Amino acid sequence: MSRFNLVEFRDLLSEKGYQAGFNITYPHGVELPGWSPATIGHKAFNTVLTETRQWCRDNLPGQFTTKRMRSDALREVGIRFEFESPTDAAYFRLRWC
């Protein structure tokens, strides 16, 4: 039985698009400023975010991730969807922007 090698595992994740801390990064992003709990309320934000993620899973074949956008004062000011495919990003932009 071979031993687990953390360095090889980290390198493998890096090749797949993962960064330190296991954050996924995809090159095609769509920013949605104003989509934050402070702007639309926590309950509405969670509902919209859940619906949007589900729409992505149902309608886009590629992988995606979401990241919170923050101001210089570290306030949440929006959300950024990142896609592995430029086509998925374009479809998302047409539907949600």
C-alpha positions in Angstrom: 0.0 0.0 0.0 1.5 3.4 -1.0 1.6 6.3 1.4 -0.3 9.4 0.9 1.9 12.2 -0.5 0.6 15.7 0.3 2.8 17.4 -2.2 1.7 15.2 -5.1 -1.9 15.7 -4.0 -1.5 19.5 -4.0 0.1 19.4 -7.4 -2.7 17.3 -8.8 -5.3 19.8 -7.4 -3.3 22.7 -8.9 -3.5 21.0 -12.3 -7.2 20.7 -12.0 -7.7 24.4 -11.1 -7.7 24.3 -7.3 -5.6 26.8 -5.3 -4.3 26.8 -1.8 -7.1 26.4 0.7 -8.9 24.2 -1.9 -10.6 27.1 -3.6 -11.7 26.4 -7.1 -10.8 29.1 -9.7 -12.2 29.1 -13.2 -11.2 31.7 -15.8 -14.6 32.9 -17.0 -16.3 35.1 -14.4 -19.5 37.0 -14.2 -19.8 39.6 -11.5 -23.2 40.5 -10.0 -22.7 43.7 -8.0 -25.6 44.3 -5.6 -26.3 40.6 -5.0 -25.5 40.7 -1.3 -27.3 40.1 2.0 -26.8 43.8 2.9 -28.5 44.9 -0.3 -31.4 42.5 -0.6 -31.6 40.9 2.9 -30.3 37.6 4.1 -33.4 35.4 3.4 -33.8 36.8 -0.2 -30.1 36.5 -0.9 -30.0 32.9 0.2 -33.1 32.1 -1.9 -31.8 33.8 -5.0 -28.3 32.2 -4.6 -29.8 28.8 -4.2 -32.1 29.2 -7.2 -29.2 30.6 -9.3 -26.9 27.7 -8.4 -29.7 25.2 -9.2 -30.3 26.8 -12.6 -26.6 26.5 -13.3 -26.6 22.8 -12.4 -29.7 22.1 -14.5 -28.8 24.1 -17.6 -25.0 24.3 -17.9 -22.8 21.3 -18.6 -19.6 22.6 -17.2 -18.3 23.2 -13.7 -18.8 26.5 -11.8 -18.2 28.1 -8.5 -19.3 31.2 -6.6 -17.3 33.7 -4.7 -18.4 36.7 -2.6 -17.2 40.1 -3.8 -16.0 42.4 -1.1 -15.3 46.1 -0.9 -12.1 47.6 0.4 -13.8 47.7 3.8 -14.5 44.0 3.5 -18.3 44.5 3.2 -20.1 42.1 0.9 -21.0 44.0 -2.3 -22.0 41.2 -4.7 -21.2 37.7 -5.9 -19.1 36.4 -8.7 -19.9 33.2 -10.6 -16.9 31.6 -12.2 -17.2 29.1 -15.0 -14.8 26.7 -16.7 -16.4 27.3 -20.0 -16.8 30.7 -21.8 -20.0 29.4 -23.3 -21.5 28.7 -19.9 -20.5 32.1 -18.7 -22.2 33.6 -21.8 -25.5 31.7 -21.2 -25.4 32.7 -17.5 -24.9 36.3 -18.4 -27.9 36.2 -20.8 -30.1 34.7 -18.2 -29.1 36.6 -15.0 -27.6 40.0 -16.0 
